[in-house]
Amino acid sequence: MSCVSETEQRQAVADVRAIILAAGQQAAIMRAVPGEHLYGTDESEFATIGTIPVECVPTPPDELAQKIDGTANVLPEADVQAKDHLTVGCLPYRVQTVREERWFGVVTHKVVSLVRFHGR
């Protein structure tokens, strides 16, 4: 038995969706084109597969020891995967991890950990 009703769960999902959309940010998603590439490198060819709304937050300097340059909150249905490339504004990132955030059993959004490409 859940501590919250289905109506409250739907409202939580709607509220988080509204927050992400209110940020007014978009990210282009690029995914590696299937085919041969060097093992363990990012030397693959990448193709843009679409754009998604995001709420992107740069990571404070005290957390950079974890090697994450930022996080993006995305809608639960967003098709984003580890190793994808995201461009938020004009900043290019590599997706390190994607994890679902749950609130009393319902997925409200996904949190994407980002590593910035420097020198691009």
A tleap script that builds the chain and sets N, CA, C and O, in Angstrom:
source leaprc.protein.ff14SB
mol = sequence {
  NMET SER CYS VAL SER GLU THR GLU GLN ARG
  GLN ALA VAL ALA ASP VAL ARG ALA ILE ILE
  LEU ALA ALA GLY GLN GLN ALA ALA ILE MET
  ARG ALA VAL PRO GLY GLU HIE LEU TYR GLY
  THR ASP GLU SER GLU PHE ALA THR ILE GLY
  THR ILE PRO VAL GLU CYS VAL PRO THR PRO
  PRO ASP GLU LEU ALA GLN LYS ILE ASP GLY
  THR ALA ASN VAL LEU PRO GLU ALA ASP VAL
  GLN ALA LYS ASP HIE LEU THR VAL GLY CYS
  LEU PRO TYR ARG VAL GLN THR VAL ARG GLU
  GLU ARG TRP PHE GLY VAL VAL THR HIE LYS
  VAL VAL SER LEU VAL ARG PHE HIE GLY CARG
}
set mol.1.N position { 0.837 -1.173 0.000 }
set mol.1.CA position { 0.000 0.000 0.000 }
set mol.1.C position { 0.888 1.245 0.000 }
set mol.1.O position { 1.808 1.356 0.811 }
set mol.2.N position { 0.618 2.151 -0.884 }
set mol.2.CA position { 1.394 3.379 -1.010 }
set mol.2.C position { 0.920 4.426 -0.002 }
set mol.2.O position { -0.250 4.471 0.375 }
set mol.3.N position { 1.852 5.252 0.413 }
set mol.3.CA position { 1.534 6.336 1.359 }
set mol.3.C position { 0.800 7.491 0.692 }
set mol.3.O position { 0.208 8.337 1.363 }
set mol.4.N position { 0.846 7.516 -0.632 }
set mol.4.CA position { 0.197 8.602 -1.362 }
set mol.4.C position { -0.757 7.999 -2.391 }
set mol.4.O position { -0.584 6.861 -2.826 }
set mol.5.N position { -1.749 8.772 -2.764 }
set mol.5.CA position { -2.740 8.294 -3.727 }
set mol.5.C position { -2.203 8.418 -5.160 }
set mol.5.O position { -1.210 9.100 -5.413 }
set mol.6.N position { -2.882 7.744 -6.077 }
set mol.6.CA position { -2.516 7.855 -7.494 }
set mol.6.C position { -2.668 9.296 -7.973 }
set mol.6.O position { -1.888 9.757 -8.806 }
set mol.7.N position { -3.654 10.001 -7.458 }
set mol.7.CA position { -3.851 11.408 -7.821 }
set mol.7.C position { -2.646 12.237 -7.382 }
set mol.7.O position { -2.166 13.084 -8.136 }
set mol.8.N position { -2.158 11.997 -6.171 }
set mol.8.CA position { -0.975 12.717 -5.677 }
set mol.8.C position { 0.267 12.358 -6.485 }
set mol.8.O position { 1.106 13.219 -6.747 }
set mol.9.N position { 0.390 11.094 -6.882 }
set mol.9.CA position { 1.513 10.687 -7.720 }
set mol.9.C position { 1.477 11.409 -9.068 }
set mol.9.O position { 2.493 11.928 -9.530 }
set mol.10.N position { 0.304 11.436 -9.689 }
set mol.10.CA position { 0.161 12.141 -10.978 }
set mol.10.C position { 0.474 13.618 -10.822 }
set mol.10.O position { 1.093 14.220 -11.699 }
set mol.11.N position { 0.048 14.206 -9.710 }
set mol.11.CA position { 0.313 15.622 -9.470 }
set mol.11.C position { 1.814 15.877 -9.303 }
set mol.11.O position { 2.326 16.884 -9.790 }
set mol.12.N position { 2.517 14.975 -8.620 }
set mol.12.CA position { 3.963 15.119 -8.449 }
set mol.12.C position { 4.674 15.065 -9.799 }
set mol.12.O position { 5.569 15.866 -10.068 }
set mol.13.N position { 4.273 14.122 -10.640 }
set mol.13.CA position { 4.865 14.012 -11.978 }
set mol.13.C position { 4.583 15.289 -12.773 }
set mol.13.O position { 5.479 15.807 -13.439 }
set mol.14.N position { 3.371 15.792 -12.714 }
set mol.14.CA position { 3.000 17.019 -13.434 }
set mol.14.C position { 3.781 18.222 -12.912 }
set mol.14.O position { 4.204 19.071 -13.697 }
set mol.15.N position { 3.976 18.305 -11.599 }
set mol.15.CA position { 4.717 19.428 -11.017 }
set mol.15.C position { 6.179 19.422 -11.465 }
set mol.15.O position { 6.725 20.465 -11.826 }
set mol.16.N position { 6.813 18.243 -11.441 }
set mol.16.CA position { 8.212 18.157 -11.867 }
set mol.16.C position { 8.320 18.469 -13.355 }
set mol.16.O position { 9.250 19.158 -13.773 }
set mol.17.N position { 7.389 17.974 -14.157 }
set mol.17.CA position { 7.361 18.283 -15.596 }
set mol.17.C position { 7.298 19.802 -15.800 }
set mol.17.O position { 8.035 20.356 -16.616 }
set mol.18.N position { 6.419 20.461 -15.060 }
set mol.18.CA position { 6.266 21.916 -15.194 }
set mol.18.C position { 7.559 22.644 -14.840 }
set mol.18.O position { 7.918 23.624 -15.493 }
set mol.19.N position { 8.255 22.175 -13.817 }
set mol.19.CA position { 9.525 22.805 -13.423 }
set mol.19.C position { 10.568 22.655 -14.522 }
set mol.19.O position { 11.261 23.615 -14.859 }
set mol.20.N position { 10.682 21.451 -15.081 }
set mol.20.CA position { 11.664 21.220 -16.153 }
set mol.20.C position { 11.335 22.076 -17.361 }
set mol.20.O position { 12.225 22.700 -17.938 }
set mol.21.N position { 10.075 22.112 -17.748 }
set mol.21.CA position { 9.675 22.915 -18.918 }
set mol.21.C position { 9.842 24.412 -18.654 }
set mol.21.O position { 10.178 25.166 -19.567 }
set mol.22.N position { 9.609 24.845 -17.416 }
set mol.22.CA position { 9.735 26.264 -17.068 }
set mol.22.C position { 11.183 26.741 -17.159 }
set mol.22.O position { 11.424 27.938 -17.316 }
set mol.23.N position { 12.149 25.831 -17.065 }
set mol.23.CA position { 13.552 26.223 -17.184 }
set mol.23.C position { 13.847 26.795 -18.566 }
set mol.23.O position { 14.776 27.587 -18.724 }
set mol.24.N position { 13.063 26.399 -19.565 }
set mol.24.CA position { 13.219 26.945 -20.915 }
set mol.24.C position { 14.504 26.530 -21.612 }
set mol.24.O position { 14.924 27.194 -22.560 }
set mol.25.N position { 15.134 25.460 -21.174 }
set mol.25.CA position { 16.375 24.990 -21.793 }
set mol.25.C position { 16.101 23.779 -22.668 }
set mol.25.O position { 15.231 22.959 -22.375 }
set mol.26.N position { 16.864 23.687 -23.748 }
set mol.26.CA position { 16.786 22.543 -24.648 }
set mol.26.C position { 18.181 21.946 -24.792 }
set mol.26.O position { 19.182 22.658 -24.718 }
set mol.27.N position { 18.238 20.645 -24.994 }
set mol.27.CA position { 19.509 19.965 -25.241 }
set mol.27.C position { 19.375 19.121 -26.495 }
set mol.27.O position { 18.388 18.408 -26.678 }
set mol.28.N position { 20.379 19.210 -27.357 }
set mol.28.CA position { 20.444 18.329 -28.515 }
set mol.28.C position { 21.103 17.030 -28.068 }
set mol.28.O position { 22.137 17.047 -27.400 }
set mol.29.N position { 20.498 15.901 -28.442 }
set mol.29.CA position { 21.053 14.593 -28.109 }
set mol.29.C position { 21.732 14.027 -29.345 }
set mol.29.O position { 21.143 13.955 -30.424 }
set mol.30.N position { 22.989 13.625 -29.163 }
set mol.30.CA position { 23.724 12.967 -30.233 }
set mol.30.C position { 24.117 11.578 -29.759 }
set mol.30.O position { 24.586 11.406 -28.634 }
set mol.31.N position { 23.927 10.600 -30.612 }
set mol.31.CA position { 24.220 9.206 -30.263 }
set mol.31.C position { 25.185 8.634 -31.298 }
set mol.31.O position { 25.139 8.991 -32.475 }
set mol.32.N position { 26.053 7.745 -30.837 }
set mol.32.CA position { 27.034 7.119 -31.722 }
set mol.32.C position { 26.322 6.362 -32.840 }
set mol.32.O position { 25.347 5.648 -32.606 }
set mol.33.N position { 26.824 6.530 -34.039 }
set mol.33.CA position { 26.308 5.800 -35.186 }
set mol.33.C position { 26.851 4.379 -35.089 }
set mol.33.O position { 28.055 4.190 -34.919 }
set mol.34.N position { 25.978 3.375 -35.194 }
set mol.34.CA position { 26.472 1.995 -35.090 }
set mol.34.C position { 27.527 1.710 -36.160 }
set mol.34.O position { 27.452 2.200 -37.287 }
set mol.35.N position { 28.485 0.924 -35.778 }
set mol.35.CA position { 29.548 0.555 -36.708 }
set mol.35.C position { 30.841 0.359 -35.957 }
set mol.35.O position { 30.866 0.373 -34.726 }
set mol.36.N position { 31.909 0.178 -36.695 }
set mol.36.CA position { 33.202 -0.056 -36.072 }
set mol.36.C position { 33.781 1.232 -35.519 }
set mol.36.O position { 33.680 2.296 -36.129 }
set mol.37.N position { 34.394 1.108 -34.340 }
set mol.37.CA position { 35.118 2.224 -33.754 }
set mol.37.C position { 36.168 1.661 -32.807 }
set mol.37.O position { 36.110 0.493 -32.422 }
set mol.38.N position { 37.099 2.478 -32.448 }
set mol.38.CA position { 38.180 2.036 -31.579 }
set mol.38.C position { 37.636 1.712 -30.201 }
set mol.38.O position { 36.810 2.453 -29.668 }
set mol.39.N position { 38.090 0.616 -29.620 }
set mol.39.CA position { 37.631 0.181 -28.307 }
set mol.39.C position { 37.950 1.239 -27.251 }
set mol.39.O position { 39.084 1.708 -27.150 }
set mol.40.N position { 36.940 1.604 -26.471 }
set mol.40.CA position { 37.144 2.496 -25.341 }
set mol.40.C position { 37.347 3.959 -25.691 }
set mol.40.O position { 37.769 4.735 -24.833 }
set mol.41.N position { 37.067 4.357 -26.903 }
set mol.41.CA position { 37.253 5.763 -27.265 }
set mol.41.C position { 35.917 6.388 -27.641 }
set mol.41.O position { 34.917 5.695 -27.832 }
set mol.42.N position { 35.924 7.705 -27.741 }
set mol.42.CA position { 34.754 8.446 -28.218 }
set mol.42.C position { 34.948 8.855 -29.671 }
set mol.42.O position { 34.424 9.878 -30.113 }
set mol.43.N position { 35.695 8.057 -30.402 }
set mol.43.CA position { 36.040 8.395 -31.778 }
set mol.43.C position { 34.948 8.029 -32.772 }
set mol.43.O position { 35.138 8.195 -33.976 }
set mol.44.N position { 33.826 7.540 -32.303 }
set mol.44.CA position { 32.722 7.189 -33.181 }
set mol.44.C position { 32.153 8.440 -33.832 }
set mol.44.O position { 32.357 9.563 -33.371 }
set mol.45.N position { 31.438 8.205 -34.909 }
set mol.45.CA position { 30.689 9.298 -35.525 }
set mol.45.C position { 29.369 9.418 -34.770 }
set mol.45.O position { 28.730 8.411 -34.467 }
set mol.46.N position { 28.966 10.641 -34.469 }
set mol.46.CA position { 27.731 10.876 -33.723 }
set mol.46.C position { 26.730 11.594 -34.609 }
set mol.46.O position { 27.088 12.467 -35.400 }
set mol.47.N position { 25.469 11.210 -34.462 }
set mol.47.CA position { 24.390 11.837 -35.220 }
set mol.47.C position { 23.361 12.383 -34.238 }
set mol.47.O position { 23.079 11.766 -33.211 }
set mol.48.N position { 22.807 13.538 -34.562 }
set mol.48.CA position { 21.776 14.137 -33.723 }
set mol.48.C position { 20.491 13.336 -33.887 }
set mol.48.O position { 20.028 13.093 -35.002 }
set mol.49.N position { 19.919 12.927 -32.739 }
set mol.49.CA position { 18.675 12.149 -32.796 }
set mol.49.C position { 17.470 12.951 -32.339 }
set mol.49.O position { 16.336 12.483 -32.444 }
set mol.50.N position { 17.704 14.161 -31.832 }
set mol.50.CA position { 16.585 14.995 -31.410 }
set mol.50.C position { 16.976 15.983 -30.341 }
set mol.50.O position { 18.146 16.106 -29.976 }
set mol.51.N position { 15.978 16.686 -29.847 }
set mol.51.CA position { 16.182 17.623 -28.743 }
set mol.51.C position { 15.185 17.294 -27.639 }
set mol.51.O position { 14.106 16.755 -27.885 }
set mol.52.N position { 15.580 17.635 -26.418 }
set mol.52.CA position { 14.720 17.397 -25.263 }
set mol.52.C position { 14.769 18.619 -24.355 }
set mol.52.O position { 15.770 19.336 -24.324 }
set mol.53.N position { 13.688 18.856 -23.615 }
set mol.53.CA position { 13.737 19.906 -22.601 }
set mol.53.C position { 14.572 19.431 -21.416 }
set mol.53.O position { 14.489 18.270 -21.015 }
set mol.54.N position { 15.374 20.332 -20.860 }
set mol.54.CA position { 16.210 20.007 -19.705 }
set mol.54.C position { 16.175 21.155 -18.712 }
set mol.54.O position { 15.833 22.289 -19.047 }
set mol.55.N position { 16.533 20.831 -17.501 }
set mol.55.CA position { 16.818 21.831 -16.483 }
set mol.55.C position { 18.232 21.486 -16.053 }
set mol.55.O position { 18.449 20.543 -15.291 }
set mol.56.N position { 19.201 22.267 -16.554 }
set mol.56.CA position { 20.618 21.952 -16.395 }
set mol.56.C position { 21.232 22.809 -15.295 }
set mol.56.O position { 21.005 24.017 -15.225 }
set mol.57.N position { 22.019 22.155 -14.435 }
set mol.57.CA position { 22.644 22.822 -13.304 }
set mol.57.C position { 24.141 22.525 -13.326 }
set mol.57.O position { 24.535 21.368 -13.181 }
set mol.58.N position { 24.998 23.563 -13.506 }
set mol.58.CA position { 26.439 23.319 -13.406 }
set mol.58.C position { 26.787 22.861 -11.987 }
set mol.58.O position { 26.173 23.303 -11.016 }
set mol.59.N position { 27.762 21.985 -11.880 }
set mol.59.CA position { 28.150 21.466 -10.572 }
set mol.59.C position { 29.067 22.449 -9.870 }
set mol.59.O position { 30.005 22.963 -10.479 }
set mol.60.N position { 28.811 22.715 -8.602 }
set mol.60.CA position { 29.711 23.601 -7.847 }
set mol.60.C position { 31.133 23.029 -7.804 }
set mol.60.O position { 31.305 21.810 -7.815 }
set mol.61.N position { 32.153 23.897 -7.755 }
set mol.61.CA position { 33.537 23.440 -7.775 }
set mol.61.C position { 33.893 22.422 -6.700 }
set mol.61.O position { 34.765 21.583 -6.929 }
set mol.62.N position { 33.249 22.465 -5.533 }
set mol.62.CA position { 33.594 21.518 -4.479 }
set mol.62.C position { 33.176 20.088 -4.816 }
set mol.62.O position { 33.638 19.151 -4.164 }
set mol.63.N position { 32.319 19.897 -5.811 }
set mol.63.CA position { 31.898 18.559 -6.201 }
set mol.63.C position { 32.645 18.042 -7.428 }
set mol.63.O position { 32.402 16.916 -7.862 }
set mol.64.N position { 33.545 18.839 -7.992 }
set mol.64.CA position { 34.234 18.423 -9.194 }
set mol.64.C position { 35.168 17.242 -8.973 }
set mol.64.O position { 35.569 16.586 -9.934 }
set mol.65.N position { 35.519 16.962 -7.724 }
set mol.65.CA position { 36.355 15.794 -7.435 }
set mol.65.C position { 35.659 14.513 -7.876 }
set mol.65.O position { 36.314 13.501 -8.122 }
set mol.66.N position { 34.337 14.556 -7.974 }
set mol.66.CA position { 33.581 13.395 -8.441 }
set mol.66.C position { 33.589 13.304 -9.967 }
set mol.66.O position { 32.975 12.403 -10.538 }
set mol.67.N position { 34.275 14.226 -10.619 }
set mol.67.CA position { 34.441 14.248 -12.072 }
set mol.67.C position { 33.135 14.464 -12.835 }
set mol.67.O position { 32.978 13.995 -13.962 }
set mol.68.N position { 32.212 15.171 -12.215 }
set mol.68.CA position { 30.960 15.530 -12.868 }
set mol.68.C position { 30.924 17.043 -12.996 }
set mol.68.O position { 31.147 17.763 -12.023 }
set mol.69.N position { 30.640 17.523 -14.210 }
set mol.69.CA position { 30.627 18.965 -14.458 }
set mol.69.C position { 29.239 19.578 -14.364 }
set mol.69.O position { 29.096 20.800 -14.336 }
set mol.70.N position { 28.223 18.738 -14.315 }
set mol.70.CA position { 26.871 19.264 -14.211 }
set mol.70.C position { 25.862 18.144 -14.194 }
set mol.70.O position { 26.191 16.985 -14.442 }
set mol.71.N position { 24.636 18.502 -13.900 }
set mol.71.CA position { 23.531 17.552 -13.968 }
set mol.71.C position { 22.403 18.175 -14.757 }
set mol.71.O position { 22.243 19.395 -14.789 }
set mol.72.N position { 21.635 17.334 -15.384 }
set mol.72.CA position { 20.457 17.791 -16.111 }
set mol.72.C position { 19.278 16.959 -15.637 }
set mol.72.O position { 19.359 15.734 -15.547 }
set mol.73.N position { 18.199 17.635 -15.340 }
set mol.73.CA position { 16.946 16.958 -15.019 }
set mol.73.C position { 16.131 16.922 -16.298 }
set mol.73.O position { 15.918 17.950 -16.941 }
set mol.74.N position { 15.674 15.727 -16.664 }
set mol.74.CA position { 14.926 15.558 -17.911 }
set mol.74.C position { 13.623 14.827 -17.625 }
set mol.74.O position { 13.467 14.209 -16.572 }
set mol.75.N position { 12.701 14.900 -18.557 }
set mol.75.CA position { 11.412 14.237 -18.412 }
set mol.75.C position { 11.601 12.725 -18.388 }
set mol.75.O position { 12.555 12.221 -18.980 }
set mol.76.N position { 10.721 11.994 -17.723 }
set mol.76.CA position { 10.912 10.546 -17.589 }
set mol.76.C position { 10.925 9.790 -18.915 }
set mol.76.O position { 11.527 8.720 -19.009 }
set mol.77.N position { 10.280 10.325 -19.920 }
set mol.77.CA position { 10.229 9.641 -21.218 }
set mol.77.C position { 11.386 10.014 -22.143 }
set mol.77.O position { 11.460 9.510 -23.264 }
set mol.78.N position { 12.283 10.884 -21.697 }
set mol.78.CA position { 13.396 11.318 -22.541 }
set mol.78.C position { 14.295 10.131 -22.904 }
set mol.78.O position { 14.690 9.346 -22.043 }
set mol.79.N position { 14.603 10.023 -24.186 }
set mol.79.CA position { 15.459 8.948 -24.679 }
set mol.79.C position { 16.911 9.413 -24.624 }
set mol.79.O position { 17.481 9.823 -25.635 }
set mol.80.N position { 17.499 9.344 -23.439 }
set mol.80.CA position { 18.896 9.725 -23.254 }
set mol.80.C position { 19.595 8.566 -22.537 }
set mol.80.O position { 19.058 7.987 -21.592 }
set mol.81.N position { 20.805 8.242 -23.007 }
set mol.81.CA position { 21.534 7.093 -22.492 }
set mol.81.C position { 22.957 7.479 -22.133 }
set mol.81.O position { 23.492 8.467 -22.636 }
set mol.82.N position { 23.568 6.683 -21.252 }
set mol.82.CA position { 24.985 6.882 -20.950 }
set mol.82.C position { 25.771 6.816 -22.257 }
set mol.82.O position { 25.461 6.014 -23.139 }
set mol.83.N position { 26.785 7.662 -22.372 }
set mol.83.CA position { 27.676 7.795 -23.527 }
set mol.83.C position { 27.108 8.663 -24.641 }
set mol.83.O position { 27.827 8.988 -25.587 }
set mol.84.N position { 25.807 9.057 -24.553 }
set mol.84.CA position { 25.288 10.026 -25.513 }
set mol.84.C position { 26.027 11.336 -25.316 }
set mol.84.O position { 26.645 11.554 -24.274 }
set mol.85.N position { 25.969 12.198 -26.301 }
set mol.85.CA position { 26.493 13.552 -26.177 }
set mol.85.C position { 25.303 14.497 -26.134 }
set mol.85.O position { 24.366 14.365 -26.921 }
set mol.86.N position { 25.346 15.455 -25.204 }
set mol.86.CA position { 24.304 16.479 -25.100 }
set mol.86.C position { 24.940 17.835 -25.312 }
set mol.86.O position { 26.029 18.099 -24.802 }
set mol.87.N position { 24.283 18.683 -26.047 }
set mol.87.CA position { 24.704 20.066 -26.157 }
set mol.87.C position { 23.614 20.915 -25.529 }
set mol.87.O position { 22.482 20.961 -26.012 }
set mol.88.N position { 23.979 21.590 -24.437 }
set mol.88.CA position { 23.051 22.456 -23.716 }
set mol.88.C position { 23.528 23.875 -23.935 }
set mol.88.O position { 24.630 24.239 -23.523 }
set mol.89.N position { 22.693 24.682 -24.590 }
set mol.89.CA position { 23.172 26.001 -25.019 }
set mol.89.C position { 24.265 25.763 -26.043 }
set mol.89.O position { 24.032 25.145 -27.082 }
set mol.90.N position { 25.450 26.252 -25.746 }
set mol.90.CA position { 26.580 25.994 -26.641 }
set mol.90.C position { 27.626 25.099 -25.976 }
set mol.90.O position { 28.733 24.955 -26.495 }
set mol.91.N position { 27.288 24.498 -24.838 }
set mol.91.CA position { 28.245 23.677 -24.097 }
set mol.91.C position { 28.041 22.194 -24.408 }
set mol.91.O position { 26.941 21.666 -24.244 }
set mol.92.N position { 29.105 21.525 -24.858 }
set mol.92.CA position { 29.005 20.095 -25.163 }
set mol.92.C position { 29.355 19.226 -23.956 }
set mol.92.O position { 30.323 19.496 -23.245 }
set mol.93.N position { 28.565 18.190 -23.736 }
set mol.93.CA position { 28.762 17.269 -22.623 }
set mol.93.C position { 28.684 15.828 -23.109 }
set mol.93.O position { 28.104 15.531 -24.153 }
set mol.94.N position { 29.283 14.953 -22.327 }
set mol.94.CA position { 29.115 13.505 -22.490 }
set mol.94.C position { 28.266 13.043 -21.315 }
set mol.94.O position { 28.501 13.448 -20.177 }
set mol.95.N position { 27.280 12.196 -21.589 }
set mol.95.CA position { 26.427 11.658 -20.530 }
set mol.95.C position { 27.193 10.554 -19.807 }
set mol.95.O position { 27.583 9.552 -20.408 }
set mol.96.N position { 27.399 10.753 -18.524 }
set mol.96.CA position { 28.110 9.770 -17.706 }
set mol.96.C position { 27.139 8.720 -17.164 }
set mol.96.O position { 27.369 7.518 -17.301 }
set mol.97.N position { 26.052 9.189 -16.549 }
set mol.97.CA position { 25.049 8.262 -16.007 }
set mol.97.C position { 23.655 8.848 -16.179 }
set mol.97.O position { 23.481 10.060 -16.312 }
set mol.98.N position { 22.680 7.971 -16.173 }
set mol.98.CA position { 21.265 8.355 -16.203 }
set mol.98.C position { 20.576 7.541 -15.118 }
set mol.98.O position { 20.675 6.314 -15.093 }
set mol.99.N position { 19.879 8.227 -14.227 }
set mol.99.CA position { 19.158 7.501 -13.182 }
set mol.99.C position { 17.747 8.074 -13.030 }
set mol.99.O position { 17.529 9.283 -13.115 }
set mol.100.N position { 16.812 7.175 -12.806 }
set mol.100.CA position { 15.428 7.582 -12.592 }
set mol.100.C position { 15.253 8.048 -11.160 }
set mol.100.O position { 15.767 7.431 -10.227 }
set mol.101.N position { 14.524 9.141 -10.991 }
set mol.101.CA position { 14.163 9.630 -9.659 }
set mol.101.C position { 12.716 9.218 -9.393 }
set mol.101.O position { 11.826 9.446 -10.213 }
set mol.102.N position { 12.511 8.622 -8.256 }
set mol.102.CA position { 11.182 8.131 -7.885 }
set mol.102.C position { 10.661 8.876 -6.656 }
set mol.102.O position { 11.419 9.267 -5.769 }
set mol.103.N position { 9.360 9.052 -6.638 }
set mol.103.CA position { 8.692 9.639 -5.493 }
set mol.103.C position { 7.539 8.715 -5.124 }
set mol.103.O position { 6.536 8.651 -5.834 }
set mol.104.N position { 7.683 8.009 -4.024 }
set mol.104.CA position { 6.682 7.054 -3.562 }
set mol.104.C position { 6.214 6.117 -4.679 }
set mol.104.O position { 5.018 5.884 -4.857 }
set mol.105.N position { 7.189 5.585 -5.427 }
set mol.105.CA position { 6.885 4.555 -6.420 }
set mol.105.C position { 6.651 5.030 -7.836 }
set mol.105.O position { 6.527 4.208 -8.743 }
set mol.106.N position { 6.588 6.319 -8.051 }
set mol.106.CA position { 6.364 6.821 -9.408 }
set mol.106.C position { 7.620 7.564 -9.875 }
set mol.106.O position { 8.231 8.314 -9.113 }
set mol.107.N position { 7.995 7.343 -11.146 }
set mol.107.CA position { 9.157 8.038 -11.709 }
set mol.107.C position { 8.729 9.457 -12.066 }
set mol.107.O position { 7.846 9.656 -12.901 }
set mol.108.N position { 9.363 10.446 -11.425 }
set mol.108.CA position { 9.019 11.846 -11.688 }
set mol.108.C position { 9.888 12.457 -12.783 }
set mol.108.O position { 9.434 13.324 -13.529 }
set mol.109.N position { 11.153 11.999 -12.881 }
set mol.109.CA position { 12.075 12.520 -13.877 }
set mol.109.C position { 13.339 11.679 -13.866 }
set mol.109.O position { 13.473 10.756 -13.062 }
set mol.110.N position { 14.267 12.000 -14.761 }
set mol.110.CA position { 15.577 11.358 -14.782 }
set mol.110.C position { 16.629 12.411 -14.473 }
set mol.110.O position { 16.489 13.576 -14.845 }
set mol.111.N position { 17.688 11.984 -13.787 }
set mol.111.CA position { 18.828 12.857 -13.507 }
set mol.111.C position { 20.001 12.343 -14.323 }
set mol.111.O position { 20.384 11.177 -14.224 }
set mol.112.N position { 20.564 13.232 -15.132 }
set mol.112.CA position { 21.651 12.888 -16.039 }
set mol.112.C position { 22.925 13.560 -15.537 }
set mol.112.O position { 22.967 14.782 -15.399 }
set mol.113.N position { 23.966 12.767 -15.263 }
set mol.113.CA position { 25.267 13.310 -14.854 }
set mol.113.C position { 26.071 13.601 -16.110 }
set mol.113.O position { 26.147 12.771 -17.016 }
set mol.114.N position { 26.675 14.791 -16.160 }
set mol.114.CA position { 27.352 15.261 -17.366 }
set mol.114.C position { 28.831 15.548 -17.128 }
set mol.114.O position { 29.219 16.050 -16.073 }
set mol.115.N position { 29.640 15.224 -18.122 }
set mol.115.CA position { 31.059 15.572 -18.127 }
set mol.115.C position { 31.272 16.464 -19.346 }
set mol.115.O position { 30.939 16.085 -20.469 }
set mol.116.N position { 31.818 17.629 -19.119 }
set mol.116.CA position { 31.991 18.604 -20.193 }
set mol.116.C position { 33.178 18.269 -21.075 }
set mol.116.O position { 34.247 17.893 -20.595 }
set mol.117.N position { 32.964 18.414 -22.383 }
set mol.117.CA position { 34.067 18.308 -23.332 }
set mol.117.C position { 34.788 19.643 -23.338 }
set mol.117.O position { 34.177 20.673 -23.623 }
set mol.118.N position { 36.048 19.643 -23.035 }
set mol.118.CA position { 36.839 20.869 -23.063 }
set mol.118.C position { 37.620 20.935 -24.358 }
set mol.118.O position { 38.104 19.915 -24.849 }
set mol.119.N position { 37.746 22.133 -24.914 }
set mol.119.CA position { 38.494 22.316 -26.149 }
set mol.119.C position { 37.696 22.035 -27.397 }
set mol.119.O position { 38.267 21.915 -28.481 }
set mol.120.N position { 36.387 21.929 -27.269 }
set mol.120.CA position { 35.550 21.708 -28.459 }
set mol.120.C position { 34.837 22.968 -28.831 }
set mol.120.O position { 34.084 22.988 -29.805 }
savepdb mol mol.pdb
quit
